[in-house]
Amino acid sequence: MHGMAPVSLEQIMKWNPDVVLVWTGIPSGIKTGTSQPAEGSTMDNILSNPHWRTINALKRKQVYQIPALPFGWFDRPPGSNCIAGVIWTAKILYPELVSFDSDQALTEYFRLFYHTEITPTQLRQILSGE
């Protein structure tokens, strides 16, 4: 498929990162064309795979799924959606240094770039991948 650069589990085990940002892949339950809904997201598969349990990020509960609605916030398609990704990443990686309300900033981003008002509940759904 497509997405960010593929990395093997063996390489991740060698790196043993303290934080893992997970490519969203196909969110669980999303229908792709005429196919059946996906059985599990990339995050679901990582959290249920026993080989990942040795990674520091999982031990520390520092595994985050990158939001992807309405488009991926990191990679594809390239565009303004990466602005939301920067805001989200700053809050995830450096919460003590983020001096602004990231939820408010993301709500404003959706208003400016997608011309839509999102509710706090909708923002939570976007951020959680629901």
N, C-alpha and C positions, 0 to 999 in steps of 0.2 A: 504494500500500500504506500502511502505517503505520510509525511509528518516530519518530525525532527530527525536528526542523525540517529540511525540505529546504534544501539550499544548493547553488547551481550551482558547477560547476568553475571558471567564470570568477571567481566571488566568492572562492573558495578561493585562486585564483592571485593575486588582489589582496591578500588577507590575508597570503599566503605564511607560514603558521604554522611554528614550529619543532617543534611536536609535533602529531600528529593522533591522536585517539581515534576509532576506526571503529565505527560501529553494526554489530552483528553481521549483521543481515539474516538470510538463510537460510544456515546453515553448509553448506559444500560437502559433498555426499553425503547430505544429509538428505532423506528422502522427505516430501513434503507431501501428505497424503491419498493419492489414487490416482495422483498425478503421478510423473514420473520424478525421481530424485535431482537436486538442484541441481547445476549444472555448476561453479559457483565461488562462493565467499563474496564478500561486499562487499570484504573485504581482498584476496582473490585478484584481483578486478577492478581495484582501485586499483593494486596492485603490477604488474599487467601492462599498464596503460594508459600509453602514452608521454607523454601530456599531464601526468600527475602527476609525472613525473620532474624537472620544474623547481621543484617545491615543496621548500622547505628541509627539512621534516620527512622527506621521502623521501631527500634527499641525506644527511641525518644519521642515517638508519635509526631514526627516532623516530616510527614509525607502529605503533599498538597496536590490536588488535581487542578490544573490550569483551567480556568473558565473558558468556554468556547461559544457562548451565545451572544449575539447572533452569528459571530465568526470567531475563529481561534484568536486568543489574545496574545499569542506569541509568534506564530509562524504564518499560517495560510488562512485567508489570502492576506498578502501584505497590505497594510493600509492603516487607517486611523485606529483600528481595533487594538493596535499595539500600544496606544496611549493608555487604554484601560489596563493593559498588561503591566505597564510600568507602575501605575498606581497600586494595583493589586500586589505586585511583587515587592514593592517597597514596604507595604503594610505587613506582608507575610515574613519577610526576611529581617526587617529592621523596625519592628513596631515601636520601640522606645525612641526612635529618631523621627518618626512620622508625626509632625505637629499639626496636621490637618485632619479633618474628618474624611476618611477615605470613602465611606459610604456616600457622603454628600458629594464628593468629587466624582464618583462613578455615576451617581444619579444625574449630575450636571453634564457629564460626558454623554450619556444617553440622550439627554435633551438637546444638546448642541449638535451632535453628530448623527443621531438617528431620528431626531425630531419626534421623540416620544417621551412621555412622562412615565417613569416606572415607580411603582410603590416599593416600600421597604420589603414587603413580602416577595415581590417579583425579583428584587435585587438579591435577596437571600437565596432564591431558587437558582438564579444565574450563577451565583458564587458557589453554590453547593453542587451544581451539575444536575439538578433535578429536572 
